[in-house]
């Protein structure tokens, strides 16, 4: 295996020149992905209110 050469010059570009080649385009999130997130948060809130809070109340009052 050969060693990497240390004396090879690497061309450097300034920020404006480098920025010419980058284009950041956002993508719109599809409606069904938003629906999945909404359902996740509804379930998380339902679970917390239904199961976690009552269990915490019991555990805090009478710890095991």
N, C-alpha and C positions, 0 to 999 in steps of 0.2 A: 504494500500500500504506500502511495506516495504522500509526502508531507505537504500541507497547504503552503503555498508561496506567500510570503509576507510582503514582498516588494511589488505586487501587482497593484497599480493605481485603480481606485474605484471612482468613477465619475460622480460628482455630487451636483445636485441641482438645488436652486433656491426654492423657497416656499411657493412663490407665485408660479414659477415654471413647473414645479411638481403638481400644483393644484390644477393645472390645465387638464390633466389626465384623470382626475377623480371627479365623478359626478355622483352625488348622493341623492337618490330618488326614493322617496318613501312609498310604501305600498299600503293601500287601504286594507284594513282588516275586514274579512268577509263577515256577513251578518251571522252566519251559523257559528263562527268562532266566538263572536260576541255573545251569542245565545248560550253557548257552552259555559263561558265565564259567568254569565248571569246566573245560570242554574247552579253552578258550583258555589257561588256566594250565597244564594238563597239556601242551599242545603247546609252550608257551613253555619249560617246564622240559626237555622232551624235546629241543627244538631247541638249547637252550643246552648241554646235556650232550653231544649227538651232534655238533654242528657247531662251535659257538663255542669251547668249551674246547680241542679239538684244534687248531683254526686259530690260536688265541692262542698256544698252546705253540710252534707252528712259527714264528709271526711274532716272538715274543720271542727265541727262540734264534737264528734267522737272519733278521734284518730285511731288507726288500728294499733 
